[in-house]
Amino acid sequence: MPRTRMPFGVTAQFPNRSGAMVNVAGWAIHEWYCDGCPARSKRGGSTDQAEIARQAQAHADACSGMPK
């Protein structure tokens, strides 16, 4: 069942193959994290929101972690 509201601070979400969400969070320093596995973006990585969104989408396409 799809979520109707994003968690506070999340600016974008990408569903993976199992229904877990890969969340993009932050306003000044952007990062992504997966609800289905322990993967997340590197600290001190890109601050470009478009690049972080591309990384999050790539992870969502490859990840099959189950929603927690």
C-alpha positions, -999 to 999 in steps of 0.1 A, spaced: 0 0 0 15 34 -10 23 59 16 1 91 16 25 114 35 63 117 34 82 117 67 92 152 80 123 164 62 120 141 32 118 159 -1 115 130 -24 108 92 -23 116 64 -47 99 30 -42 121 -1 -46 111 -35 -61 97 -47 -27 78 -16 -18 103 0 6 111 36 1 144 53 -7 141 88 9 159 120 -1 161 143 29 176 177 37 174 212 26 210 224 27 229 191 27 210 164 8 213 127 16 194 96 8 186 65 29 167 33 23 138 20 45 144 -15 33 181 -20 39 210 -2 57 222 16 26 225 54 27 245 82 9 280 90 20 284 118 45 301 147 30 291 136 -5 274 156 -32 253 186 -21 236 188 -55 200 177 -50 196 164 -85 227 142 -81 214 128 -48 181 121 -64 198 102 -93 218 81 -67 186 74 -47 167 63 -79 196 40 -89 196 24 -54 158 20 -56 161 3 -90 186 -22 -76 174 -28 -40 150 -55 -30 150 -49 7 116 -54 24 99 -24 40 104 -23 78 
